[in-house]
């Protein structure tokens, strides 16, 4: 993923108002992110523990999603599988719920997916972040194929939000 600016991030949100996008907390460490190793930018809002955000590229366009997640501590102690990168965690996976874009979202419709709680799927797939013993199931796929699968799983989630 190419490095993004705060303005690009705020302009990319598809499932919240412009006012909400303007008020949300964007990471201050954008210059320090490992952009070449990110399939998407994801972060949790430090000022609002139940909120998270992600920005991805699809079809040459940026798209950003506002997400809600359970309170900290929910699901702790249970082994769960992230449906984006297929990494198993002990308590490190949360249901991320995104209001649908447009009129459907205004009517309260949403879409959810179980994701890595820290939104670091790209780093888990590449082995740059460890989720503990047994986190990555043995596979015969190449790293490139695992990355492609992660990108496809994320794109399917984004497509459901924007449909």
C-alpha positions in Angstrom: 0.0 0.0 0.0 1.3 3.5 -0.7 1.8 5.9 2.2 -1.4 7.9 2.9 -2.0 11.4 4.3 -4.5 12.3 6.9 -6.5 14.2 4.2 -6.6 11.1 1.9 -7.7 8.9 4.8 -10.5 11.3 5.9 -11.8 11.7 2.3 -11.9 7.9 1.8 -14.6 7.0 4.4 -17.7 5.4 2.8 -19.9 4.5 5.8 -19.9 7.6 7.9 -20.7 11.3 7.4 -18.1 13.8 6.4 -18.4 15.4 9.8 -17.7 12.0 11.5 -14.7 11.5 9.3 -13.4 14.9 10.2 -13.7 14.2 13.9 -12.2 10.7 14.1 -8.7 10.1 15.4 -6.2 9.4 12.6 -2.9 7.8 13.7 -0.2 10.3 14.4 2.6 7.9 13.3 1.6 7.6 9.6 5.2 8.3 8.5 6.5 5.4 10.6 4.1 2.7 9.3 5.6 -0.2 7.3 3.6 0.8 4.2 5.3 -1.6 1.8 4.1 -4.5 4.1 0.5 -3.3 4.6 -2.4 -4.6 2.6 -4.6 -2.1 4.4 -4.2 0.5 7.1 -6.1 -0.4 10.3 -6.2 1.1 13.7 -8.2 1.3 16.9 -9.3 4.7 18.2 -7.3 5.4 21.5 -10.0 7.9 22.6 -12.9 5.6 22.0 -12.1 1.9 22.7 -15.2 0.6 20.8 -14.2 2.2 17.5 -11.7 1.0 14.9 -11.0 2.0 11.3 -9.5 0.6 8.2 -8.4 2.0 4.8 -7.8 -0.1 1.8 -7.4 0.2 -2.0 -9.9 -1.5 -4.2 -10.1 -1.0 -8.0 -7.5 1.8 -7.8 -9.6 3.8 -5.3 -9.2 4.3 -1.6 -12.0 3.1 0.6 -12.2 3.6 4.4 -14.6 2.0 6.9 -15.6 3.0 10.4 -16.0 -0.1 12.6 -17.4 -0.8 16.0 -16.0 -3.6 18.2 -16.9 -5.1 21.6 -15.4 -3.5 24.7 -11.9 -4.5 25.6 -11.7 -7.9 27.2 -14.6 -9.4 25.3 -13.7 -12.9 24.0 -10.5 -13.1 26.1 -9.3 -16.6 26.7 -11.1 -18.2 23.7 -9.1 -19.3 20.7 -10.6 -17.6 17.7 -9.7 -17.4 14.0 -9.5 -14.1 12.1 -11.6 -14.4 8.9 -9.4 -12.0 7.0 -5.9 -13.4 7.5 -6.8 -16.8 9.0 -4.5 -16.3 12.1 -5.7 -18.0 15.3 -5.5 -15.9 18.5 -6.1 -16.6 22.2 -8.6 -13.7 22.8 -7.1 -11.5 20.0 -10.0 -11.7 17.6 -13.1 -9.4 17.8 -16.3 -9.0 15.8 -15.8 -5.8 13.8 -19.1 -4.4 12.7 -19.4 -1.8 9.9 -22.5 0.2 9.2 -23.4 -0.3 5.6 -22.7 2.6 3.2 -25.5 4.9 2.0 -29.2 4.6 2.8 -28.9 1.1 4.2 -26.4 2.2 6.8 -28.6 5.2 7.7 -31.4 2.7 8.3 -29.2 0.8 10.8 -28.0 -2.1 8.6 -24.5 -3.4 9.2 -22.1 -6.1 8.3 -19.7 -7.9 10.6 -16.6 -10.0 10.4 -14.2 -11.5 13.0 -10.9 -9.8 12.6 -7.6 -9.5 14.4 -8.3 -7.1 17.3 -5.3 -5.0 16.5 -6.1 -4.9 12.8 -2.5 -6.1 12.0 -3.5 -8.9 9.5 -0.8 -7.9 7.0 1.9 -8.2 9.6 0.7 -11.6 10.9 0.6 -13.1 7.3 4.1 -11.9 6.6 5.5 -13.3 9.9 6.4 -9.7 11.1 4.1 -10.0 14.1 3.6 -13.2 16.2 0.3 -14.2 17.7 1.7 -17.1 19.7 2.2 -20.8 19.3 -0.2 -22.4 16.7 -1.4 -19.0 15.4 -0.5 -19.8 11.8 -1.9 -23.2 10.6 0.5 -25.2 8.5 -0.2 -24.5 4.8 1.4 -25.2 1.4 0.5 -21.8 0.1 3.3 -19.4 -0.8 3.5 -16.1 1.0 2.2 -14.3 -2.1 -0.8 -16.6 -2.2 -1.5 -16.0 1.5 -1.3 -12.2 0.9 -3.7 -12.6 -2.1 -6.1 -14.5 0.1 -6.0 -11.9 2.8 -6.6 -9.1 0.3 -9.5 -11.1 -1.3 -11.1 -11.7 2.1 -10.9 -8.0 3.0 -12.2 -7.0 -0.4 -15.2 -9.3 0.1 -16.0 -7.7 3.5 -15.6 -4.2 2.0 -17.9 -5.2 -0.9 -20.6 -6.3 1.6 -20.4 -2.9 3.3 -20.6 -0.9 0.1 -23.3 -3.1 -1.6 
